[in-house]
Amino acid sequence: MKDTNYKFKIFVWIIKGIAVFIMLQTLFFKFSASEESVFIFSTLGIEPWGRIGTGVIELIASLLLIIPRTTFLGAFISVGLMSGAILSHLLFLGIEVKNDNGQLFLFALIVFFISIYIAFLNKSQFSNLLKLKI
């Protein structure tokens, strides 16, 4: 039984790592004002602040996902971010952006579904967040 639990924990860390890697690797493009990022956020009418703000929120979400005590919060924020990305693709950008063969859309879907799963696994942290007294 311990072997199964150990393998499951490794699996969870791997999928969290995938989501974090995807979000962090996009930061270079957002923060360096790459042509594709500028095009995306210009099309959405929120360049440059939307691009920079989204990058900062993705960085925060990635860090929160890695920290065990804040995993739920990181996953929750990631679900929100990726919901926005997916809707932006579906409503304004299209699946394929600048001949990327839908790669950005696919990455958003991957992070979205991983984040939903991670949030579900850590749903007990949600009630702990509600108990915080500020």
N, C-alpha and C positions, 0 to 999 in steps of 0.2 A: 504493500500500500504506500509506503514512503517513497518508493521508486516512482510511482505514478504521480504523486504530489510534486516531487522534485522535477519531473519532466514537464508537468503542467506549469510550474513556476518559470522554468526556462522558456517554455513556449510563450508565456505572457510577456516576459522580458523581451523576447525576440520581436513580437508584434508591436510592443510599445516602441522598441528601437526603430522599427520600420517607419512608424508614424512620425516619430521625432526626427529621424533622418530626412524624410521627405519634407517636413516643414522647415527644418534648418537649412537644407540645401537650396531652398527657394529664396532664403534671405539674401544671399549674395546678389541674386538678380534684382530683388526689390531694392536693396540698399545701394546698389551700383547703378541704378536707373538704366537697366538693360533695355534695349529696344522693345523687346516683347512685353516686359512689365509696364513700361511707359504706355505702350499701345493699349494694353488691357485696361489700365486705370484711366487713360484718356477716353477710351470708348465708354467707360462707365461714368465719366464726368467727375472723377474724384482724384485726378492726378494733381499734385504729387502727394497730398496729405493722406489719401486713401491707401496709396502704395506703402508709404512709410509707416502709417498707423497700423495697417494690417501686418506688416513685418514685425513691428514691436509686439503686437498681440500674439503672433505666432511664436515669437521667441519666448514670451512669458508662458504660453500654453505648453511649449516643449519642455521648459524647465519644470513646470508643475507636474507634467506627466511622469517625469523621471523620479521625482521625490515621492517616496511611498505615502507619506501623510497627505499629500496634495494631489494624488493621482486622479481622483474623481473630478476635482476642479479643473485640472488640465484637460481631461477628457471632455468635460462639459463645454469648456471654452472652444476646444478643437471641433466639436460637433457644430457649434454655432458658426465658427469660421468657415468650415467646409460646406455647411448648408448655404452660406452666402456665395461661396465659390461655385458650387454646383448650380445654384439658381442663376448666377451671373452667366455661366456658360449656356444654360438652357434658354434663358430669356434674351440675352444681349450679344454674347460673344460667339455662340455656336460651340459645338463639341471640339472642333479643330480651330486652333488659333495660330496664325502665322505659320502654317504648314507643320505643326507639331504632331500631326497624326493623332490628336486627341490625348496626348501624353499628360498635359496639365489636368484635363478633366478626369482621366483615370487616376492620377495621383490624389486628386480631391476625393474621389470615391473611396479609394483605399483608406485614406486617413479618416474619412467619415465613418466607415463601417468598423474600422479598428477602434475608433474612439467611442462609438456606441457600445461595443463589446466591453471595452475597458471600463467605461462608466457603469455598465451593468454589474461587472465583477466587483466594483468598488462602491456599490450603492450605499453600503453602510456608512461611508464617509459623508454622504449627503446629510444624514440625520445629525452627524457630529457638527457639520457646518451650521446647521440650524440652531444648535445649542450654544454657539459662540456668543459671548456677551461682549459687545464692543463699547 
